[in-house]
Amino acid sequence: MSYFLTGMADICSDLLGEPVTYTPKGRASREIQSIFRAEPIKAEDQDGHPITIMAPTWRVRRDLVPDLAKGDRIDPQTGDLYTIALIRPSGSPAADAFLICELSKVRA
């Protein structure tokens, strides 16, 4: 059944996303088409309950960042630099499903 969802994150990233520079700890930076939001977003917690995330967020396809870790950095090209503070699965079973990363601002 998850094959029906495969490719949806890619389509969303292409339509709604922008290039974001991702820098994993100890590795080279690379640009990833993904979705950065500074404003609050709606999501679900691990039990499927609706929540509002007040921190800036980064939605990125999990297949593009297999080694994503807390403390990695992103530069959404807004003039600010962020570190990954928390990583949440989106709830989709698709191989290319989004991860939702809560961010902490490093500099303005």
The first five atom37 places (N, CA, C, CB, O) and aatype in JSON, in Angstrom:
{
  "aatype": [12, 15, 18, 13, 10, 16, 7, 12, 0, 3, 9, 4, 15, 3, 10, 10, 7, 6, 14, 19, 16, 18, 16, 14, 11, 7, 1, 0, 15, 1, 6, 9, 5, 15, 9, 13, 1, 0, 6, 14, 9, 11, 0, 6, 3, 5, 3, 7, 8, 14, 9, 16, 9, 12, 0, 14, 16, 17, 1, 19, 1, 1, 3, 10, 19, 14, 3, 10, 0, 11, 7, 3, 1, 9, 3, 14, 5, 16, 7, 3, 10, 18, 16, 9, 0, 10, 9, 1, 14, 15, 7, 15, 14, 0, 0, 3, 0, 13, 10, 9, 4, 6, 10, 15, 11, 19, 1, 0],
  "atom_mask": [
    [1, 1, 1, 1, 1],
    [1, 1, 1, 1, 1],
    [1, 1, 1, 1, 1],
    [1, 1, 1, 1, 1],
    [1, 1, 1, 1, 1],
    [1, 1, 1, 1, 1],
    [1, 1, 1, 0, 1],
    [1, 1, 1, 1, 1],
    [1, 1, 1, 1, 1],
    [1, 1, 1, 1, 1],
    [1, 1, 1, 1, 1],
    [1, 1, 1, 1, 1],
    [1, 1, 1, 1, 1],
    [1, 1, 1, 1, 1],
    [1, 1, 1, 1, 1],
    [1, 1, 1, 1, 1],
    [1, 1, 1, 0, 1],
    [1, 1, 1, 1, 1],
    [1, 1, 1, 1, 1],
    [1, 1, 1, 1, 1],
    [1, 1, 1, 1, 1],
    [1, 1, 1, 1, 1],
    [1, 1, 1, 1, 1],
    [1, 1, 1, 1, 1],
    [1, 1, 1, 1, 1],
    [1, 1, 1, 0, 1],
    [1, 1, 1, 1, 1],
    [1, 1, 1, 1, 1],
    [1, 1, 1, 1, 1],
    [1, 1, 1, 1, 1],
    [1, 1, 1, 1, 1],
    [1, 1, 1, 1, 1],
    [1, 1, 1, 1, 1],
    [1, 1, 1, 1, 1],
    [1, 1, 1, 1, 1],
    [1, 1, 1, 1, 1],
    [1, 1, 1, 1, 1],
    [1, 1, 1, 1, 1],
    [1, 1, 1, 1, 1],
    [1, 1, 1, 1, 1],
    [1, 1, 1, 1, 1],
    [1, 1, 1, 1, 1],
    [1, 1, 1, 1, 1],
    [1, 1, 1, 1, 1],
    [1, 1, 1, 1, 1],
    [1, 1, 1, 1, 1],
    [1, 1, 1, 1, 1],
    [1, 1, 1, 0, 1],
    [1, 1, 1, 1, 1],
    [1, 1, 1, 1, 1],
    [1, 1, 1, 1, 1],
    [1, 1, 1, 1, 1],
    [1, 1, 1, 1, 1],
    [1, 1, 1, 1, 1],
    [1, 1, 1, 1, 1],
    [1, 1, 1, 1, 1],
    [1, 1, 1, 1, 1],
    [1, 1, 1, 1, 1],
    [1, 1, 1, 1, 1],
    [1, 1, 1, 1, 1],
    [1, 1, 1, 1, 1],
    [1, 1, 1, 1, 1],
    [1, 1, 1, 1, 1],
    [1, 1, 1, 1, 1],
    [1, 1, 1, 1, 1],
    [1, 1, 1, 1, 1],
    [1, 1, 1, 1, 1],
    [1, 1, 1, 1, 1],
    [1, 1, 1, 1, 1],
    [1, 1, 1, 1, 1],
    [1, 1, 1, 0, 1],
    [1, 1, 1, 1, 1],
    [1, 1, 1, 1, 1],
    [1, 1, 1, 1, 1],
    [1, 1, 1, 1, 1],
    [1, 1, 1, 1, 1],
    [1, 1, 1, 1, 1],
    [1, 1, 1, 1, 1],
    [1, 1, 1, 0, 1],
    [1, 1, 1, 1, 1],
    [1, 1, 1, 1, 1],
    [1, 1, 1, 1, 1],
    [1, 1, 1, 1, 1],
    [1, 1, 1, 1, 1],
    [1, 1, 1, 1, 1],
    [1, 1, 1, 1, 1],
    [1, 1, 1, 1, 1],
    [1, 1, 1, 1, 1],
    [1, 1, 1, 1, 1],
    [1, 1, 1, 1, 1],
    [1, 1, 1, 0, 1],
    [1, 1, 1, 1, 1],
    [1, 1, 1, 1, 1],
    [1, 1, 1, 1, 1],
    [1, 1, 1, 1, 1],
    [1, 1, 1, 1, 1],
    [1, 1, 1, 1, 1],
    [1, 1, 1, 1, 1],
    [1, 1, 1, 1, 1],
    [1, 1, 1, 1, 1],
    [1, 1, 1, 1, 1],
    [1, 1, 1, 1, 1],
    [1, 1, 1, 1, 1],
    [1, 1, 1, 1, 1],
    [1, 1, 1, 1, 1],
    [1, 1, 1, 1, 1],
    [1, 1, 1, 1, 1],
    [1, 1, 1, 1, 1]
  ],
  "atom_positions": [
    [[0.81, -1.2, 0.0], [0.0, 0.0, 0.0], [0.85, 1.26, 0.0], [-0.92, 0.0, 1.19], [0.43, 2.29, -0.54]],
    [[2.06, 1.21, 0.6], [2.88, 2.42, 0.66], [3.37, 2.84, -0.72], [4.06, 2.2, 1.58], [3.8, 3.98, -0.89]],
    [[3.31, 1.93, -1.71], [3.75, 2.32, -3.05], [2.86, 3.4, -3.65], [3.76, 1.11, -3.96], [3.29, 4.12, -4.55]],
    [[1.62, 3.53, -3.17], [0.75, 4.6, -3.63], [1.28, 5.97, -3.2], [-0.67, 4.4, -3.1], [1.05, 6.97, -3.87]],
    [[1.99, 6.0, -2.07], [2.49, 7.26, -1.53], [3.88, 7.6, -2.04], [2.51, 7.19, -0.02], [4.3, 8.76, -1.95]],
    [[4.59, 6.61, -2.57], [5.94, 6.86, -3.05], [5.91, 7.91, -4.16], [6.58, 5.55, -3.55], [5.13, 7.82, -5.1]],
    [[6.78, 8.89, -4.03], [6.86, 9.97, -4.99], [6.13, 11.23, -4.59], [0.0, 0.0, 0.0], [6.37, 12.29, -5.16]],
    [[5.23, 11.14, -3.61], [4.47, 12.33, -3.19], [5.37, 13.37, -2.53], [3.35, 11.92, -2.23], [5.2, 14.57, -2.77]],
    [[6.32, 12.94, -1.7], [7.22, 13.89, -1.05], [8.08, 14.61, -2.1], [8.12, 13.17, -0.03], [8.37, 15.8, -1.97]],
    [[8.47, 13.87, -3.13], [9.26, 14.46, -4.21], [8.46, 15.54, -4.94], [9.71, 13.37, -5.2], [8.99, 16.61, -5.23]],
    [[7.21, 15.25, -5.22], [6.34, 16.22, -5.89], [6.15, 17.46, -5.02], [4.98, 15.58, -6.22], [6.23, 18.59, -5.51]],
    [[5.89, 17.25, -3.73], [5.71, 18.38, -2.8], [6.97, 19.23, -2.71], [5.31, 17.88, -1.4], [6.9, 20.46, -2.72]],
    [[8.13, 18.58, -2.61], [9.39, 19.32, -2.54], [9.62, 20.14, -3.79], [10.57, 18.36, -2.33], [10.05, 21.29, -3.72]],
    [[9.32, 19.54, -4.95], [9.51, 20.27, -6.2], [8.58, 21.47, -6.3], [9.28, 19.34, -7.39], [8.99, 22.54, -6.77]],
    [[7.33, 21.31, -5.87], [6.35, 22.39, -6.0], [6.48, 23.45, -4.92], [4.97, 21.81, -5.97], [6.36, 24.64, -5.2]],
    [[6.72, 23.03, -3.68], [6.69, 23.95, -2.54], [8.06, 24.28, -1.98], [5.85, 23.36, -1.47], [8.19, 25.2, -1.16]],
    [[9.08, 23.56, -2.4], [10.39, 23.7, -1.8], [11.32, 24.67, -2.5], [0.0, 0.0, 0.0], [11.02, 25.22, -3.57]],
    [[12.44, 24.86, -1.86], [13.54, 25.69, -2.35], [14.83, 24.95, -2.04], [13.51, 27.13, -1.7], [14.84, 24.06, -1.18]],
    [[15.93, 25.29, -2.71], [17.2, 24.67, -2.34], [17.62, 25.13, -0.94], [18.29, 25.02, -3.38], [17.63, 26.32, -0.64]],
    [[17.97, 24.17, -0.1], [18.46, 24.43, 1.25], [19.83, 23.78, 1.34], [17.46, 23.86, 2.36], [20.01, 22.63, 0.93]],
    [[20.81, 24.5, 1.88], [22.14, 23.93, 2.05], [22.19, 23.13, 3.34], [23.23, 25.04, 2.04], [21.96, 23.68, 4.42]],
    [[22.48, 21.85, 3.23], [22.54, 20.93, 4.36], [23.99, 20.58, 4.64], [21.7, 19.64, 4.08], [24.73, 20.2, 3.74]],
    [[24.41, 20.72, 5.9], [25.77, 20.39, 6.31], [25.74, 19.39, 7.45], [26.55, 21.65, 6.71], [25.52, 19.77, 8.6]],
    [[25.96, 18.1, 7.15], [26.05, 17.12, 8.22], [27.36, 17.31, 8.97], [25.94, 15.66, 7.66], [28.35, 17.76, 8.4]],
    [[27.37, 16.95, 10.26], [28.59, 17.1, 11.07], [29.75, 16.35, 10.43], [28.35, 16.6, 12.51], [29.66, 15.15, 10.16]],
    [[30.84, 17.07, 10.21], [32.06, 16.46, 9.7], [32.04, 16.09, 8.23], [0.0, 0.0, 0.0], [32.94, 15.38, 7.77]],
    [[31.05, 16.57, 7.49], [30.96, 16.24, 6.06], [30.75, 17.51, 5.24], [29.8, 15.25, 5.8], [30.5, 18.59, 5.77]],
    [[30.87, 17.35, 3.94], [30.71, 18.48, 3.03], [29.24, 18.88, 2.91], [31.27, 18.13, 1.66], [28.34, 18.06, 3.04]],
    [[29.02, 20.16, 2.67], [27.67, 20.7, 2.46], [27.16, 20.28, 1.1], [27.67, 22.24, 2.58], [27.93, 20.01, 0.17]],
    [[25.81, 20.22, 1.0], [25.18, 19.98, -0.3], [23.81, 20.63, -0.3], [25.08, 18.46, -0.61], [23.18, 20.79, 0.74]],
    [[23.34, 21.0, -1.49], [22.01, 21.59, -1.62], [20.97, 20.49, -1.81], [21.96, 22.59, -2.8], [21.18, 19.53, -2.55]],
    [[19.85, 20.66, -1.12], [18.75, 19.7, -1.2], [17.46, 20.48, -1.43], [18.67, 18.82, 0.1], [17.17, 21.43, -0.7]],
    [[16.68, 20.09, -2.42], [15.37, 20.68, -2.64], [14.47, 20.2, -1.51], [14.79, 20.3, -4.07], [14.2, 19.0, -1.4]],
    [[14.0, 21.11, -0.68], [13.23, 20.75, 0.51], [12.41, 21.94, 0.96], [14.16, 20.27, 1.65], [12.42, 22.99, 0.3]],
    [[11.7, 21.8, 2.07], [10.76, 22.83, 2.5], [11.15, 23.37, 3.87], [9.32, 22.27, 2.53], [11.11, 22.65, 4.87]],
    [[11.53, 24.64, 3.93], [11.84, 25.33, 5.18], [10.67, 26.23, 5.53], [13.17, 26.16, 5.06], [10.13, 26.92, 4.66]],
    [[10.28, 26.23, 6.78], [9.21, 27.13, 7.26], [9.65, 27.76, 8.58], [7.86, 26.36, 7.44], [10.03, 27.06, 9.51]],
    [[9.6, 29.09, 8.65], [9.92, 29.8, 9.9], [8.68, 29.93, 10.78], [10.5, 31.19, 9.6], [8.79, 30.09, 11.99]],
    [[7.49, 29.87, 10.16], [6.24, 30.03, 10.91], [5.76, 28.67, 11.44], [5.15, 30.68, 10.01], [6.19, 27.63, 10.95]],
    [[4.87, 28.67, 12.44], [4.35, 27.42, 13.01], [3.68, 26.55, 11.94], [3.35, 27.73, 14.12], [3.1, 27.05, 10.98]],
    [[3.79, 25.23, 12.14], [3.13, 24.28, 11.23], [2.32, 23.27, 12.04], [4.18, 23.55, 10.35], [2.57, 23.07, 13.23]],
    [[1.36, 22.65, 11.38], [0.59, 21.55, 11.97], [1.28, 20.24, 11.63], [-0.9, 21.56, 11.47], [1.77, 20.07, 10.51]],
    [[1.31, 19.31, 12.59], [1.91, 17.99, 12.38], [1.19, 17.01, 13.3], [3.45, 18.01, 12.67], [0.18, 17.35, 13.92]],
    [[1.71, 15.79, 13.38], [1.17, 14.79, 14.29], [2.29, 14.28, 15.18], [0.52, 13.62, 13.51], [3.43, 14.16, 14.74]],
    [[1.95, 13.99, 16.44], [2.95, 13.4, 17.33], [3.07, 11.91, 17.03], [2.58, 13.65, 18.82], [2.4, 11.4, 16.13]],
    [[3.92, 11.19, 17.79], [4.16, 9.78, 17.53], [2.92, 8.91, 17.71], [5.25, 9.28, 18.42], [2.89, 7.78, 17.22]],
    [[1.91, 9.41, 18.4], [0.67, 8.66, 18.6], [-0.42, 9.08, 17.62], [0.18, 8.85, 20.02], [-1.55, 8.59, 17.7]],
    [[-0.09, 9.97, 16.7], [-1.06, 10.4, 15.7], [-1.94, 11.56, 16.12], [0.0, 0.0, 0.0], [-2.89, 11.9, 15.42]],
    [[-1.63, 12.18, 17.27], [-2.42, 13.33, 17.73], [-1.93, 14.6, 17.03], [-2.32, 13.49, 19.26], [-0.73, 14.76, 16.83]],
    [[-2.84, 15.5, 16.67], [-2.43, 16.74, 16.02], [-1.68, 17.64, 17.0], [-3.65, 17.48, 15.46], [-2.05, 17.77, 18.17]],
    [[-0.61, 18.26, 16.51], [0.18, 19.2, 17.3], [0.53, 20.4, 16.42], [1.48, 18.52, 17.87], [0.43, 20.34, 15.2]],
    [[0.94, 21.47, 17.05], [1.46, 22.64, 16.35], [2.92, 22.77, 16.75], [0.64, 23.94, 16.68], [3.25, 22.83, 17.93]],
    [[3.78, 22.82, 15.76], [5.21, 23.02, 16.02], [5.5, 24.5, 15.87], [6.1, 22.15, 15.05], [5.31, 25.07, 14.79]],
    [[5.95, 25.12, 16.94], [6.18, 26.56, 16.95], [7.59, 26.92, 16.45], [5.99, 27.1, 18.35], [7.8, 28.05, 15.99]],
    [[8.53, 25.99, 16.52], [9.91, 26.25, 16.08], [9.97, 26.26, 14.55], [10.88, 25.18, 16.66], [9.1, 25.68, 13.9]],
    [[10.97, 26.9, 13.98], [11.18, 26.78, 12.54], [11.34, 25.29, 12.19], [12.42, 27.61, 12.07], [11.86, 24.52, 13.0]],
    [[10.91, 24.9, 11.0], [10.98, 23.5, 10.6], [11.58, 23.33, 9.22], [9.59, 22.87, 10.64], [11.59, 24.25, 8.39]],
    [[12.08, 22.13, 8.99], [12.62, 21.74, 7.69], [12.05, 20.39, 7.34], [14.19, 21.69, 7.71], [12.28, 19.41, 8.06]],
    [[11.3, 20.31, 6.25], [10.76, 19.03, 5.75], [11.69, 18.58, 4.63], [9.25, 19.19, 5.24], [11.9, 19.28, 3.64]],
    [[12.22, 17.39, 4.81], [13.17, 16.85, 3.84], [12.88, 15.37, 3.64], [14.64, 17.07, 4.32], [12.54, 14.66, 4.58]],
    [[13.02, 14.9, 2.4], [12.82, 13.49, 2.12], [13.87, 12.67, 2.84], [12.86, 13.22, 0.6], [15.06, 12.96, 2.74]],
    [[13.44, 11.64, 3.58], [14.38, 10.85, 4.37], [15.38, 10.11, 3.51], [13.64, 9.86, 5.23], [16.49, 9.83, 3.97]],
    [[15.03, 9.78, 2.28], [15.98, 9.08, 1.41], [17.12, 9.99, 0.95], [15.26, 8.51, 0.2], [18.15, 9.5, 0.48]],
    [[16.96, 11.32, 1.09], [18.01, 12.26, 0.72], [18.99, 12.53, 1.86], [17.4, 13.56, 0.26], [20.09, 13.03, 1.62]],
    [[18.6, 12.2, 3.09], [19.45, 12.47, 4.26], [19.48, 11.24, 5.18], [18.93, 13.72, 5.04], [19.01, 11.31, 6.32]],
    [[20.01, 10.11, 4.7], [19.96, 8.88, 5.5], [20.71, 8.97, 6.83], [20.52, 7.75, 4.71], [20.39, 8.23, 7.76]],
    [[21.69, 9.85, 6.93], [22.47, 9.98, 8.16], [22.12, 11.25, 8.94], [23.95, 9.97, 7.84], [22.92, 11.71, 9.76]],
    [[20.95, 11.82, 8.69], [20.52, 13.04, 9.37], [20.63, 12.87, 10.89], [19.08, 13.41, 8.97], [20.21, 11.86, 11.43]],
    [[21.2, 13.88, 11.55], [21.4, 13.78, 13.0], [21.19, 15.13, 13.67], [22.8, 13.23, 13.32], [21.36, 16.19, 13.06]],
    [[20.83, 15.07, 14.93], [20.72, 16.27, 15.75], [22.07, 16.98, 15.72], [20.28, 15.93, 17.23], [23.12, 16.35, 15.86]],
    [[22.03, 18.3, 15.54], [23.25, 19.09, 15.49], [23.74, 19.39, 14.08], [0.0, 0.0, 0.0], [24.55, 20.3, 13.89]],
    [[23.24, 18.65, 13.07], [23.55, 19.0, 11.69], [23.01, 20.4, 11.43], [22.94, 17.95, 10.68], [22.13, 20.88, 12.16]],
    [[23.52, 21.05, 10.41], [23.11, 22.44, 10.13], [22.43, 22.56, 8.77], [24.32, 23.37, 10.19], [22.7, 21.81, 7.84]],
    [[21.54, 23.55, 8.7], [20.97, 23.91, 7.41], [21.03, 25.43, 7.25], [19.5, 23.4, 7.28], [20.96, 26.19, 8.22]],
    [[21.16, 25.82, 6.01], [21.12, 27.23, 5.63], [20.03, 27.35, 4.57], [22.52, 27.76, 5.09], [20.23, 26.97, 3.42]],
    [[18.86, 27.89, 4.96], [17.75, 28.0, 4.0], [17.87, 29.21, 3.08], [16.45, 28.06, 4.74], [16.93, 29.54, 2.36]],
    [[19.03, 29.88, 3.11], [19.3, 31.03, 2.24], [18.4, 32.22, 2.58], [19.11, 30.64, 0.79], [18.01, 32.98, 1.7]],
    [[18.07, 32.35, 3.88], [17.27, 33.48, 4.36], [18.13, 34.47, 5.14], [16.12, 32.98, 5.23], [17.63, 35.49, 5.61]],
    [[19.42, 34.16, 5.29], [20.3, 34.98, 6.12], [20.51, 34.39, 7.5], [0.0, 0.0, 0.0], [21.32, 34.89, 8.27]],
    [[19.8, 33.33, 7.82], [19.93, 32.66, 9.11], [20.48, 31.26, 8.92], [18.57, 32.61, 9.83], [20.31, 30.64, 7.87]],
    [[21.15, 30.78, 9.95], [21.7, 29.43, 9.97], [21.04, 28.69, 11.12], [23.27, 29.44, 10.12], [20.84, 29.27, 12.19]],
    [[20.7, 27.42, 10.92], [19.97, 26.64, 11.92], [20.65, 25.3, 12.17], [18.52, 26.41, 11.47], [21.33, 24.76, 11.3]],
    [[20.46, 24.78, 13.39], [20.88, 23.42, 13.69], [19.63, 22.56, 13.88], [21.78, 23.37, 14.96], [18.58, 23.06, 14.27]],
    [[19.76, 21.27, 13.61], [18.67, 20.33, 13.8], [18.57, 20.05, 15.3], [18.91, 19.0, 12.98], [19.52, 19.57, 15.92]],
    [[17.41, 20.36, 15.88], [17.19, 20.15, 17.31], [16.41, 18.86, 17.59], [16.45, 21.34, 17.91], [16.64, 18.21, 18.61]],
    [[15.48, 18.5, 16.69], [14.63, 17.33, 16.88], [14.2, 16.82, 15.51], [13.38, 17.68, 17.78], [13.91, 17.61, 14.61]],
    [[14.15, 15.51, 15.36], [13.75, 14.9, 14.09], [12.51, 14.07, 14.32], [14.9, 14.02, 13.5], [12.5, 13.19, 15.19]],
    [[11.46, 14.34, 13.56], [10.19, 13.62, 13.66], [9.88, 12.94, 12.33], [9.02, 14.57, 14.07], [10.05, 13.56, 11.28]],
    [[9.43, 11.69, 12.35], [8.94, 11.09, 11.11], [7.6, 11.73, 10.75], [8.79, 9.54, 11.24], [6.88, 12.2, 11.64]],
    [[7.26, 11.76, 9.48], [6.0, 12.38, 9.07], [4.81, 11.45, 9.23], [6.09, 12.82, 7.64], [3.67, 11.9, 9.2]],
    [[5.06, 10.17, 9.41], [3.98, 9.21, 9.55], [3.69, 8.43, 8.29], [0.0, 0.0, 0.0], [2.97, 7.43, 8.34]],
    [[4.22, 8.85, 7.16], [4.01, 8.14, 5.91], [4.92, 6.91, 5.85], [4.29, 9.07, 4.7], [6.07, 6.98, 6.28]],
    [[4.41, 5.78, 5.34], [5.24, 4.58, 5.21], [6.1, 4.58, 3.94], [4.36, 3.36, 5.22], [6.89, 3.66, 3.74]],
    [[5.96, 5.58, 3.08], [6.69, 5.6, 1.81], [8.19, 5.72, 2.05], [6.21, 6.75, 0.93], [8.63, 6.35, 3.01]],
    [[8.98, 5.11, 1.16], [10.44, 5.14, 1.28], [10.98, 6.56, 1.18], [11.07, 4.27, 0.2], [12.03, 6.87, 1.76]],
    [[10.28, 7.43, 0.45], [10.75, 8.8, 0.28], [9.96, 9.79, 1.15], [10.65, 9.21, -1.18], [9.89, 10.98, 0.83]],
    [[9.37, 9.3, 2.22], [8.55, 10.16, 3.1], [9.39, 11.28, 3.71], [7.9, 9.32, 4.22], [10.61, 11.19, 3.81]],
    [[8.69, 12.34, 4.09], [9.36, 13.46, 4.76], [9.77, 13.12, 6.18], [8.45, 14.67, 4.77], [9.12, 12.33, 6.87]],
    [[10.86, 13.73, 6.59], [11.2, 13.87, 8.0], [10.9, 15.33, 8.31], [12.72, 13.47, 8.33], [11.12, 16.21, 7.47]],
    [[10.42, 15.6, 9.5], [10.16, 16.97, 9.93], [11.17, 17.3, 11.01], [8.67, 17.16, 10.45], [11.17, 16.69, 12.08]],
    [[12.03, 18.25, 10.73], [13.09, 18.64, 11.66], [12.73, 19.95, 12.32], [14.46, 18.75, 10.94], [12.46, 20.95, 11.65]],
    [[12.73, 19.94, 13.66], [12.58, 21.19, 14.39], [13.97, 21.81, 14.49], [11.94, 20.97, 15.83], [14.96, 21.11, 14.72]],
    [[14.04, 23.12, 14.3], [15.32, 23.8, 14.18], [15.56, 24.8, 15.3], [15.4, 24.51, 12.85], [14.63, 25.3, 15.94]],
    [[16.82, 25.07, 15.52], [17.25, 26.1, 16.48], [18.16, 27.07, 15.72], [18.0, 25.46, 17.72], [19.1, 26.65, 15.05]],
    [[17.86, 28.37, 15.82], [18.64, 29.37, 15.08], [20.03, 29.52, 15.69], [17.91, 30.74, 15.07], [20.19, 29.61, 16.91]],
    [[21.04, 29.56, 14.81], [22.42, 29.73, 15.23], [22.83, 31.18, 15.11], [23.36, 28.86, 14.42], [23.44, 31.73, 16.03]],
    [[22.49, 31.82, 14.0], [22.82, 33.23, 13.8], [21.75, 33.91, 12.97], [24.21, 33.39, 13.12], [21.01, 33.27, 12.23]],
    [[21.68, 35.22, 13.12], [20.72, 36.01, 12.33], [21.46, 36.86, 11.34], [19.85, 36.89, 13.23], [20.83, 37.6, 10.58]]
  ]
}
